[in-house]
Amino acid sequence: MNDNDPINELITTLRPDTLTEDAYRRRRSADLARAFQTPRTPHHLRRFSMAKRRPLTLFAVAAAGIAAAAIAVPQFVSADPTTGAPIAAQPSGVHEVPAQVTTGAPANTRTILLAAAKVAAEEPISSGTFWYSRVRTVQMVHVAPLEYKAELKKLDAELKAEEARFKDKPAELEAARKEFKDKVDALKTAELPYTATRGDTAESWLSLRNATGRSVKNQDVKIEFATPEDRAKWQQAGSPRLSEDDRPKTKEGAPEGIVSIGNDSLTWSSIAELPTGKAALKAKLHSMYEQGDKRIPLALYMWQTGADLLSAPITSGTRAALYQVLADSTSQLTSQTGVADGKGRTGVALETTGPDETGAAGRITYRLIFDDKTAKLLELAVIETGKATPLLQQTYEAMGYVGDLTAKPGQ
């Protein structure tokens, strides 16, 4: 198709974001917070931008997550991402909310957050040329990419034929285009007959001193099935590829500007200047909230912005103040101790909820796990109540300052 073809543009904007390379790895739980507040409008879909939030349907079709109640951890069955051949069953890196890893009862959230603030305040001041992070992202697969694109091209060809047929009949032409959009929406929202996840690891060396940074994305790509039955259903469907691109990609250059989606004033160059006092930081965050569109509850905004800041190189004073601010938001935040992340590390889970795509309240849980001994972020997860597999899980395997592009924290 011609790059300037409006139908090509339509297909580009309608394709699910599992097919957009950077979007796949960079989607954030914060995006969902905004997404679930808006009606489904598939014809408004667009490619992901760090400076803008995604519309609902980019995530609605992937809706599946950790159940709010205690559930046993399933065995995930891996498949070779290139050949599709199954690999022996092994414990998944994706954790639900199982009883055996939740060792504590619901805790006093405010007390926990204030204790974390004290730990953060006592953290030694550190710095470096680069901010290093290694993040493992696991998320639901909701389309078989090659099959999806083939069907989309077929629909495109059908529409072009209809446009030629009805070029002098405006009413019929409008009806044909509406039918095309309806078919694409149905294709996009169709459920796979099996449950599978795609995981990959991204490393980045973010330059903090005007040096050239580096990122290595799409590492260690793995497709996993929730159960042997899901793998069997995938095989019955013809064992389609579930990952479009499995090759690692290295990129050098400056980081993208925005640290927290929707908060344009929080840039990599400005976060070091954030207030280190509770009152000042709270005022700053509330001001940013008021300047936004305010389509999400304040508690959810504080959660998602706090999560973004905890994964960034903020000062120990700002980190301490952030926990204090979150402690003031506990009317809509809950916590649970002894919760395991994707690496099996245990910490405190800080949660809030939001509506699902239909507007049903409390259907989506946003979970942040932090280490109460170090006050460091361990994991973010987006959960749909009653489901057994995370919609999105980002595990922060390592973070910290380093001196050069070959170094990693602790080395």
C-alpha positions as CSV (number, residue, x, y, z in Angstrom):
1,M,0.0,0.0,0.0
2,N,1.1,3.5,-0.7
3,D,2.4,5.2,2.5
4,N,0.2,8.2,1.7
5,D,-2.9,6.0,1.3
6,P,-5.5,7.1,3.9
7,I,-6.5,3.4,4.3
8,N,-2.9,2.6,5.1
9,E,-3.0,5.2,7.7
10,L,-6.3,3.8,9.1
11,I,-4.8,0.4,9.3
12,T,-1.7,1.7,11.0
13,T,-3.8,3.5,13.7
14,L,-6.1,0.5,14.1
15,R,-3.5,-2.2,14.5
16,P,-3.2,-3.4,18.1
17,D,-0.2,-2.1,20.0
18,T,1.4,-5.5,20.3
19,L,2.4,-4.8,16.7
20,T,4.0,-1.5,17.5
21,E,7.5,-2.3,18.6
22,D,8.3,0.4,21.1
23,A,4.8,0.6,22.4
24,Y,4.9,-3.1,23.3
25,R,7.9,-2.6,25.6
26,R,7.1,0.8,27.0
27,R,3.4,0.6,27.9
28,R,2.9,1.5,31.5
29,S,0.3,0.7,34.1
30,A,-0.3,4.4,34.2
31,D,-1.6,4.3,30.7
32,L,-4.4,2.0,31.7
33,A,-5.4,4.3,34.5
34,R,-6.4,6.9,31.9
35,A,-7.6,4.3,29.4
36,F,-10.3,2.8,31.6
37,Q,-11.9,6.1,32.1
38,T,-12.9,6.6,28.5
39,P,-15.6,4.9,26.3
40,R,-14.4,2.5,23.6
41,T,-13.7,4.4,20.5
42,P,-11.7,2.1,18.2
43,H,-11.6,4.5,15.3
44,H,-9.7,7.0,17.5
45,L,-6.8,4.6,18.1
46,R,-3.3,5.9,17.4
47,R,0.3,5.0,17.9
48,F,1.7,5.4,21.4
49,S,3.5,8.6,22.4
50,M,5.3,9.0,25.7
51,A,3.9,12.5,25.9
52,K,0.3,11.3,25.6
53,R,-1.9,8.6,27.1
54,R,-3.3,5.7,25.1
55,P,-7.0,5.4,24.4
56,L,-8.9,2.6,26.0
57,T,-9.0,-0.1,23.3
58,L,-5.3,-0.5,23.0
59,F,-5.6,-2.2,26.4
60,A,-9.1,-3.4,26.5
61,V,-8.5,-6.4,24.3
62,A,-5.7,-7.5,26.5
63,A,-7.8,-7.4,29.7
64,A,-6.7,-10.2,32.0
65,G,-4.8,-10.0,35.3
66,I,-4.2,-11.2,38.8
67,A,-7.2,-12.1,40.9
68,A,-7.7,-10.0,44.0
69,A,-8.2,-13.1,46.1
70,A,-5.5,-15.7,46.8
71,I,-5.0,-18.0,43.9
72,A,-2.5,-20.8,43.3
73,V,0.4,-20.1,40.9
74,P,0.0,-22.0,37.7
75,Q,2.8,-23.7,35.7
76,F,3.5,-21.8,32.5
77,V,4.5,-23.8,29.5
78,S,7.0,-22.0,27.2
79,A,7.3,-22.1,23.5
80,D,10.3,-21.2,21.4
81,P,9.5,-17.7,20.1
82,T,11.1,-18.4,16.7
83,T,9.8,-21.9,15.9
84,G,6.8,-22.0,18.2
85,A,7.9,-25.4,19.5
86,P,6.9,-25.9,23.1
87,I,9.6,-26.0,25.8
88,A,9.3,-28.1,29.0
89,A,6.9,-26.7,31.6
90,Q,8.5,-24.4,34.1
91,P,7.4,-22.0,36.8
92,S,6.4,-18.7,35.3
93,G,8.0,-15.4,36.1
94,V,4.5,-14.1,36.3
95,H,3.1,-14.2,39.8
96,E,-0.5,-14.1,40.7
97,V,-1.7,-13.3,44.2
98,P,-1.1,-16.8,45.7
99,A,-1.6,-17.5,49.4
100,Q,1.8,-19.1,49.7
101,V,3.7,-15.9,48.8
102,T,1.4,-13.6,50.8
103,T,2.8,-14.1,54.3
104,G,1.3,-11.0,55.9
105,A,-2.1,-9.7,56.5
106,P,-3.4,-6.4,55.3
107,A,-1.3,-3.8,57.0
108,N,-1.6,-0.3,58.2
109,T,-0.8,1.4,55.0
110,R,0.1,4.8,56.4
111,T,2.5,3.3,59.0
112,I,4.2,1.3,56.3
113,L,4.6,4.3,54.0
114,L,5.9,6.5,56.7
115,A,8.5,3.8,57.6
116,A,9.5,3.6,54.0
117,A,9.9,7.4,54.0
118,K,12.3,7.1,56.9
119,V,14.3,4.4,55.2
120,A,14.5,6.5,52.0
121,A,15.6,9.6,53.9
122,E,18.5,7.7,55.4
123,E,19.7,6.4,52.0
124,P,23.3,7.6,51.3
125,I,23.5,10.3,48.6
126,S,24.8,8.8,45.4
127,S,25.3,9.9,41.8
128,G,26.8,8.7,38.5
129,T,27.0,9.5,34.9
130,F,24.2,7.2,34.0
131,W,21.0,5.8,35.6
132,Y,20.9,2.1,34.9
133,S,17.7,0.0,34.9
134,R,16.9,-3.5,33.9
135,V,13.1,-4.2,33.5
136,R,11.4,-7.4,32.7
137,T,8.0,-6.8,31.1
138,V,5.4,-9.6,30.8
139,Q,2.0,-9.0,29.3
140,M,-1.0,-10.7,27.8
141,V,-0.9,-11.7,24.1
142,H,-4.2,-10.8,22.5
143,V,-3.6,-11.3,18.8
144,A,-1.4,-13.6,16.6
145,P,0.4,-10.7,14.8
146,L,0.9,-12.3,11.4
147,E,-2.6,-13.7,11.2
148,Y,-4.0,-10.4,12.4
149,K,-2.2,-8.4,9.8
150,A,-3.2,-10.8,7.0
151,E,-6.8,-10.5,7.9
152,L,-6.5,-6.7,8.1
153,K,-5.0,-6.6,4.6
154,K,-7.9,-8.7,3.4
155,L,-10.4,-6.2,4.9
156,D,-8.4,-3.3,3.4
157,A,-8.7,-5.0,-0.1
158,E,-12.4,-5.5,0.4
159,L,-12.8,-1.8,1.3
160,K,-10.9,-0.6,-1.7
161,A,-13.1,-2.7,-3.9
162,E,-16.2,-1.2,-2.3
163,E,-14.8,2.3,-2.6
164,A,-14.3,1.8,-6.3
165,R,-17.8,0.3,-6.6
166,F,-19.5,3.1,-4.7
167,K,-17.3,6.1,-5.7
168,D,-20.4,8.0,-7.0
169,K,-22.8,6.8,-4.3
170,P,-22.0,8.7,-1.1
171,A,-24.5,6.9,1.1
172,E,-23.3,3.5,0.1
173,L,-19.7,4.5,0.4
174,E,-20.2,5.8,3.9
175,A,-21.9,2.6,4.8
176,A,-19.0,0.5,3.4
177,R,-16.5,2.5,5.4
178,K,-18.5,2.1,8.6
179,E,-18.7,-1.7,7.9
180,F,-15.0,-1.8,7.5
181,K,-14.4,-0.1,10.8
182,D,-16.9,-2.4,12.5
183,K,-15.1,-5.5,11.1
184,V,-11.7,-4.1,12.2
185,D,-13.1,-3.5,15.7
186,A,-14.5,-7.0,15.9
187,L,-11.1,-8.4,14.7
188,K,-9.2,-6.3,17.2
189,T,-11.4,-7.3,20.2
190,A,-11.7,-11.0,19.3
191,E,-10.5,-13.2,22.2
192,L,-7.8,-15.8,21.6
193,P,-9.0,-19.3,22.6
194,Y,-6.0,-19.7,24.8
195,T,-4.1,-17.6,27.4
196,A,-0.5,-16.7,26.6
197,T,2.0,-14.0,27.7
198,R,5.0,-12.4,26.0
199,G,7.9,-11.4,28.1
200,D,11.1,-9.5,27.3
201,T,13.9,-7.6,29.1
202,A,15.1,-4.1,28.5
203,E,18.3,-2.5,29.8
204,S,19.0,1.2,29.7
205,W,21.8,3.5,30.6
206,L,20.2,6.9,30.9
207,S,22.6,9.8,30.5
208,L,22.5,12.3,33.4
209,R,25.5,14.4,32.3
210,N,24.9,15.1,28.6
211,A,26.7,11.8,27.6
212,T,25.3,9.5,25.0
213,G,23.1,6.9,26.6
214,R,22.2,3.4,25.5
215,S,19.2,1.0,25.6
216,V,19.1,-2.7,24.7
217,K,15.5,-3.8,24.3
218,N,13.7,-7.0,23.4
219,Q,16.1,-9.3,25.2
220,D,15.2,-12.8,26.2
221,V,11.8,-12.9,24.5
222,K,9.6,-15.7,25.8
223,I,6.1,-16.9,25.0
224,E,4.4,-18.7,27.9
225,F,1.1,-20.5,28.2
226,A,-1.0,-20.5,31.4
227,T,-1.6,-24.2,31.3
228,P,-0.8,-27.2,29.2
229,E,-4.4,-27.0,28.0
230,D,-3.8,-23.5,26.7
231,R,-0.7,-24.7,24.8
232,A,-2.8,-27.5,23.3
233,K,-5.4,-25.0,22.1
234,W,-2.7,-22.9,20.6
235,Q,-1.4,-26.0,18.7
236,Q,-5.0,-26.7,17.6
237,A,-5.1,-23.2,16.2
238,G,-2.1,-24.0,14.0
239,S,0.7,-22.8,16.4
240,P,0.7,-19.2,15.1
241,R,3.6,-17.0,16.0
242,L,2.7,-14.9,19.0
243,S,5.7,-12.5,18.9
244,E,6.3,-10.5,15.8
245,D,9.9,-9.6,16.5
246,D,12.2,-11.4,18.9
247,R,15.6,-9.8,18.1
248,P,17.3,-7.6,20.6
249,K,17.7,-4.0,19.6
250,T,20.4,-1.6,20.7
251,K,19.9,2.2,20.5
252,E,22.2,5.0,21.5
253,G,21.3,8.6,22.1
254,A,19.5,11.0,24.5
255,P,16.6,9.7,26.5
256,E,13.0,10.6,25.8
257,G,12.0,13.7,27.6
258,I,9.0,12.8,29.7
259,V,9.4,10.7,32.9
260,S,5.7,10.4,33.8
261,I,3.1,10.2,31.0
262,G,0.8,13.1,31.2
263,N,3.1,15.1,33.4
264,D,5.0,17.2,30.9
265,S,6.9,19.1,33.5
266,L,8.5,15.9,34.9
267,T,11.5,15.5,32.6
268,W,14.8,13.7,33.1
269,S,16.4,17.0,33.5
270,S,13.9,18.4,36.0
271,I,13.3,15.5,38.4
272,A,16.5,16.2,40.3
273,E,15.0,19.6,41.3
274,L,11.8,18.2,42.7
275,P,11.0,19.3,46.3
276,T,12.5,17.2,49.1
277,G,9.8,18.3,51.7
278,K,6.4,16.7,52.0
279,A,4.3,19.9,51.8
280,A,6.2,21.2,48.7
281,L,6.1,18.0,46.8
282,K,2.5,17.4,47.6
283,A,1.7,20.9,46.3
284,K,3.7,20.2,43.2
285,L,1.9,16.9,42.5
286,H,-1.6,18.4,43.2
287,S,-0.8,21.3,40.9
288,M,0.1,18.9,38.1
289,Y,-3.1,17.0,38.7
290,E,-5.2,20.1,38.5
291,Q,-3.4,21.1,35.2
292,G,-4.3,17.8,33.7
293,D,-7.7,16.6,32.4
294,K,-8.6,15.0,35.8
295,R,-10.5,12.1,34.3
296,I,-9.0,9.8,36.9
297,P,-9.4,9.9,40.7
298,L,-6.7,11.8,42.5
299,A,-5.6,8.7,44.5
300,L,-5.0,6.8,41.2
301,Y,-3.1,9.7,39.8
302,M,-0.9,9.9,42.9
303,W,-0.3,6.1,42.6
304,Q,0.7,6.2,38.9
305,T,2.8,9.3,39.2
306,G,4.5,8.0,42.3
307,A,5.3,4.7,40.5
308,D,6.9,6.6,37.7
309,L,9.0,8.6,40.1
310,L,10.1,5.6,42.1
311,S,11.6,4.1,38.9
312,A,13.5,7.3,38.2
313,P,16.7,8.9,39.6
314,I,15.1,11.2,42.1
315,T,17.0,12.3,45.2
316,S,16.7,10.4,48.5
317,G,14.9,13.4,50.0
318,T,12.3,13.5,47.2
319,R,11.8,9.7,47.6
320,A,11.2,10.2,51.3
321,A,8.8,13.0,50.6
322,L,7.0,11.0,48.0
323,Y,6.3,8.2,50.5
324,Q,5.0,10.7,53.0
325,V,2.7,12.2,50.3
326,L,1.4,8.7,49.5
327,A,0.8,8.1,53.2
328,D,-1.6,11.0,53.1
329,S,-3.5,9.3,50.2
330,T,-4.2,6.1,52.1
331,S,-8.0,6.6,52.2
332,Q,-8.0,4.9,48.7
333,L,-4.7,3.0,48.9
334,T,-4.4,-0.4,50.5
335,S,-1.3,-2.5,51.3
336,Q,-0.3,-6.1,51.8
337,T,2.9,-7.4,53.2
338,G,4.9,-10.4,52.1
339,V,3.9,-10.2,48.4
340,A,6.3,-11.7,45.8
341,D,7.3,-10.0,42.6
342,G,8.2,-11.7,39.3
343,K,11.7,-12.6,40.7
344,G,10.4,-14.1,43.9
345,R,11.4,-11.1,46.0
346,T,8.9,-10.2,48.7
347,G,7.9,-6.7,49.7
348,V,4.9,-4.5,50.4
349,A,2.2,-4.2,47.7
350,L,0.5,-0.8,47.5
351,E,-2.7,-0.9,45.6
352,T,-5.6,1.2,44.3
353,T,-8.4,0.4,42.0
354,G,-10.2,1.8,39.0
355,P,-13.1,1.0,36.7
356,D,-12.8,-1.4,33.8
357,E,-13.6,-0.5,30.1
358,T,-17.4,-0.8,30.8
359,G,-17.1,1.7,33.7
360,A,-17.7,-1.0,36.4
361,A,-16.0,0.3,39.5
362,G,-13.2,-1.5,41.2
363,R,-12.5,-4.0,38.5
364,I,-8.9,-3.0,37.7
365,T,-6.3,-3.1,40.5
366,Y,-3.0,-1.2,40.1
367,R,-0.3,-2.8,42.2
368,L,3.1,-1.4,43.2
369,I,5.5,-3.6,45.1
370,F,8.3,-2.0,47.0
371,D,11.0,-3.4,49.3
372,D,10.2,-2.1,52.8
373,K,13.8,-2.7,53.9
374,T,15.3,-0.4,51.2
375,A,12.2,1.6,50.0
376,K,13.1,0.6,46.4
377,L,10.6,-0.2,43.7
378,L,10.4,-3.9,42.8
379,E,7.4,-4.2,40.5
380,L,4.3,-2.6,38.9
381,A,1.3,-4.7,37.9
382,V,-2.1,-4.1,36.4
383,I,-4.7,-6.6,37.5
384,E,-8.2,-7.5,36.4
385,T,-10.3,-8.9,39.2
386,G,-11.2,-12.5,38.8
387,K,-8.5,-13.3,36.2
388,A,-5.5,-15.6,36.6
389,T,-2.9,-13.9,34.5
390,P,-1.6,-10.3,34.7
391,L,-2.6,-7.8,32.1
392,L,0.7,-6.2,32.6
393,Q,3.7,-6.9,34.9
394,Q,6.9,-4.8,35.0
395,T,9.6,-6.2,37.3
396,Y,12.5,-3.8,38.1
397,E,15.3,-6.3,38.4
398,A,18.0,-3.7,38.9
399,M,18.3,0.1,39.1
400,G,21.0,2.5,40.2
401,Y,23.7,4.9,39.2
402,V,26.7,3.7,37.2
403,G,29.8,5.4,35.8
404,D,29.9,4.1,32.2
405,L,28.0,2.1,29.6
406,T,29.5,-1.2,30.6
407,A,28.7,-1.0,34.3
408,K,25.7,-2.3,36.2
409,P,24.8,-1.6,39.8
410,G,26.7,-3.8,42.2
411,Q,29.5,-4.5,39.8
